[in-house]
């Protein structure tokens, strides 16, 4: 009977040992560096996002919160390989150089055509602020309506 490599890895504990061995070999390639697992976690997690800047001559005013949302959209576009994107944010369409992380202009949405773009990214709408309301049901309570003077009750 001959064993193929997959049969050998199926032996109890051998696959786990192989993964640990490969991980430590990668760790030894660069002395004094963090472990491969640390690098992987950092790459998968939220690392420092690069900011997005408004280019010279671009007439648009954006809040810090909007710039953060555009930076997140730029991260998503960059992860998909885009270099020139239109970012849709709060009813605006902004042309973004993903590589330089610079807003190049405001897209005229009425023209219906924009060339040289390889991605459209939605940055979402601004978070809505909740209006203050009273406890549920008080507005329809007839006794409460009489107290506050609403004769329609």
N, C-alpha and C positions, 0 to 999 in steps of 0.2 A: 504494500500500500504506500502510495506517495502522497505527500501533503503539499498543497499549493499555499502560497503566502496568506491567503484569506483564512485557510484552515488554521494556520499557525496563530494568526491574530485572534481567532475565536477562543483560544485557550484562556481559561479564567485568569483575569488580571493582566494579561500580556498587552492588550490594547492600551489600557490605562498607563502601563509602564512605558510603552512606546511613545505615547503622547508626552509624558513627563520628560522622557529622554530627549525628544526633539525640542521641547520648550527650553530645557536647560542648555542644549547645544546652541540654540539661537541666542540665549542670554550670554553665553560665553563669547560670541562673535564680537561684541562691542564691550570691552571691559569697562567697568565703572558705570554702565548705563542701567536704566531701570529694566525690569524684567519685561519679556515679551508680553506677558499678560497685562502689565501696567500700561504698556504702549497701546495695546488693543483696547483696553477700557477707555483710555483717553481719546482714542480715535472714534470710538463709538458714542462716547458721551458728549455732553455739551461743553465744548472747549471754548476758549476765548473767541468770540465772534469778531470778525473784522468789521469796522464801521463802514457805513455807506456815506459818501459825500455828494453834495450837490455841485455839479460842474459849473465852471465860469459861464456867466451869461444866461444861465437857466433861471427863468423867473418862476420860481415855485417856493412857497413857504411850507415847511414841514416841521411838525413837532418832534421832540426827541422820541416819543413813543412811536410815531410813524416811521422814523428812521430806523428804530430797532426792528419793527415789523418788516421793513424793506430789507434790512440786513439778513433777517431769517429767510425771506423769500430768495435773496441772493444766494444764501447757503444751499437752499434746495435746488435752485437752478444750476449752481456750480456742480453739485453732486450728480446731476443728470447730464453734465457735459455741455451745458449751454454757455455761450459767450456773450450774446446780445439778447436781452430779454425785454419784454414789456411787463411791468409790474402793475397790477390792478390793485389800487388801494383807495378806499373811501370815495369811490366814484371817479377817481382820477386814473389815467393811464400814463405811466412814466417809462421812458426809455432808459434802460440800465445797461451799462457796460459791466458785465458780470466779472470779468477778469480784473478790471481796474476798480470795481465797486464804486462807480461814479454814475450819478444820474445825468444823462446827456440832454434830456429835454422832456417836455410834456407832449404826449401823442395827441394829435387832433383826431378825436373819435368820430367826428362828422365825416371825414374824408373816406372812411371805410377801407383804407388800404395802408399798410405799413410794410415796407420791405426791409430786408437785412436783419430780420429777427428770427432767432431759432427757438424761442420759448416764450410762453405767456405764463406768468406766475401770479396767483391770487394771494395777496397779503392779508385778505380778510378785511372786515369792517372794524371800526373802532369799537372797543367794548362799550356796551350800553350802560349808562348809569341808571341804577334802579331808583324809581320815584318812591318817596316815602308814602306808605299807605298804613291805614289803621288795621286792626285785627279783621280778619275775614268775617263777613256776615253782618257787620254793624250797619252798613249803609242800607241794608234791606230790612233791618229790625224796626218794626213800627213804633215801638216805645221810644227807641233812640231818636227816630225821626221827629216824633212829637216833642221831645225834650229840646232838640236843637231848632225847633220852630218850622219844620218843614210840614206844611199843611197838606201836601199831596199824599201823605201816608194814609 
